[in-house]
Amino acid sequence: LTPPTISASAMSSWSVDSASVQGVAKDATSKVTSVYYSLDKSDFTNHLEDKLDSTKPSIKKACFQPATGDFIFDIESEKSKAAICYIWAFDSVGNRSIEPTEVMLNFDAQKPEISLVSKTPNDNWTNEVVAMKVRAEDCGEIQSGLKEVYYATNRQGADPIYIDMAALEDGTFTVLSPTDEGGNPVAWSGNYYFWAKDQAGNLSEPLKVKVNVDVQAPSIKTVELYEMKEDELLEITEGYTHGIYGNHPIRL
């Protein structure tokens, strides 16, 4: 008359839309024949026979290995929520678990957000080091929390540079445009892309920041000027779009 017992846990503390649960069902005197689960505790109370009931579609049967007692199943959710999964088993003589085993499930289906707080200097072109202050934050009523924040200089996110999460101040961090060993700005033109990922695995949309740094001073080259006759200057004045230039060079 010994009822079966169950030990179970979620394979991940947070999930986006599908949580996997695994565990072991045991019986001291007879074999466990099946494992059931539901998100409604009343289903356990009303489930008295070792079979599925079409009138109670919320009761599901787990994938069960009688030889080892191992079982596994997935629960899907279309929205962010915290839920308790109730699991029970039957043995070969019809005994049901005395109480269902409870497993907490956490679903976070909302992406985190990442935004530009400031860009200094905020000019289209500059000859200074550009400081980009960025904020990353998780969103939604149910939040799994930020797991990682990173950036790259390509849209694909190849060779990402990860931000030290412990260094975030109110979710913000600062990235500087390239510098030399002395901390001086170097010429650079392109885009920075930033991403944030939460504990459930949701990835934010990329934040793109355009940066143009020009540290090259303009140069003046030697030119040739030509001395013109008075009649040639007059002709240029009257029709400058097709003026005639003299051929007497004055060199600088």
Disulfide bonds with the S-S distance in Angstrom:
none
